[in-house]
Structure formats: structure tokens, C-alpha cells
């Protein structure tokens, strides 16, 4: 998110004590920051090491087109943290209009 990116940049600039790009980049690679997203670190290419959660709004199990109206948001990636398998292909628009999320 933009918030997390700006937190990382702010901390790296503070540690660098300068706005010099090379110095700030080096400090970014050393950064170990815990925010509400979790622990944020960067690799040697300044890429975020964090594994993001991917969620999917899913229909209730065992429903028909006009069945239950309560959808659930499920974590589908990474595999170690998933709560439900990814539904692919997505249900048709006609089916999705019958689902409400609460």
C-alpha cells in the first residue's frame, strides 16, 4: 500500500540522514520494519520480501444460483495461509449478482 511504502521510505531517509538515492536505497535494503501489514524487509534488489495475502469473495458452499445470499471473503494465497481454494473460473455475473457480502 502507499502507506506502507511511505513508512519504509521515511524510515530509510531518517536512517540515511540524507536524500542521496544510493544511501537511502542501501538503508532500505537494511530495513526491518513492523507495521500493521506485518514485518517488512527488502532483498538485495530493493524488492519487498513480504508475502501478500490474496483474498477472494466466494459464494457459500453447496449453493445454487438462487440459494444462500451470504458470501464470504476467503484467503486463497499463499498456500500456507489459505482458508479456501481459489475458485476459477469465476462464477458468471448472473450468479455473482445473487450474492451479498456483509
N, C-alpha and C positions, 0 to 999 in steps of 0.2 A: 504494500500500500504506500501511498505518498507519505503518510505519517511515519511509517517505519523507515522509509528511505531518508526522510529529513532528520529523524533522530540519529541515524547512523552517520549521516554527513555532518551534523552538528558535533557529535562526539569526536569524530575523526579530525575535524578542524580544531576543536579545543585541544586535543592531544598533540596535534601538529604544531600549534602555536603560529601558524602561517596559513595563507591561502594558496601557497605553491602547490600545484596539481600533483607533482611527483611525491611530495612529502605527505600530502593528505591521502593520496592513494595508498602509500605504504602504511599509514596509520589505519586506514580502512581494512587492509588485509590482516592487521593485528587485532582488530576489534573483536571483543567478546561482549555482547550486549544482550541483556534480558529485558524484553518488552512484553506487552500483553500478547503478542504473537508467539512468544517463546524465545528460545536462545538464538540469537542472530550472529553468525560468523561468515567470513568470506574466504574463498580459496586464493591461490596464487594469481589467478586471473581477475581478481576482484569480483567474482560471481558469488552470489548468496548461496550458502550451503544448506539453508533451511529447506526442509521438505514441506511443501504446502499441502493443505488438505483440500481435496476436491469433493464437493457435495453435489447431490442430485435430488431434485424434488421427485419423489416416487409415489405412485399410486399405492393404496393399501393392498396387501397380499390377497389373492383369491377374490378379486372383484370383477364385475362385468362392466360393460360400457356405462350402465346407469346404476351401478352399485354404490358402494360407500363413497362419501364425499370428502373424507378426511385424508389428505396426502401427508406424507412425512418427508422431512429432509434427512437424507442419509449420507454418511461419509462413504465414498467409493474408492478413494485413493489417498495415501499409499496403502498397499495391501496389508501392511502390519497394523493399520489403524482403521481399516474399513469395517463398516457395520452392515453393509449390504452390497451385493454385486451391482455393477453398472448395468443399467437397462439400455440395451442397444439392439435394434434401432429404437429411437424414441417413439412413444405412443403417438398416434395420429392426433392432429389438432382437435378433431371431434371428441376424442377421448379426453384430452387434457382439459378441455373446457368444462368437463363434468367434475373436475377435481378442484377443491378449495384447500388452501393451506391456511392454518390457523396459528 
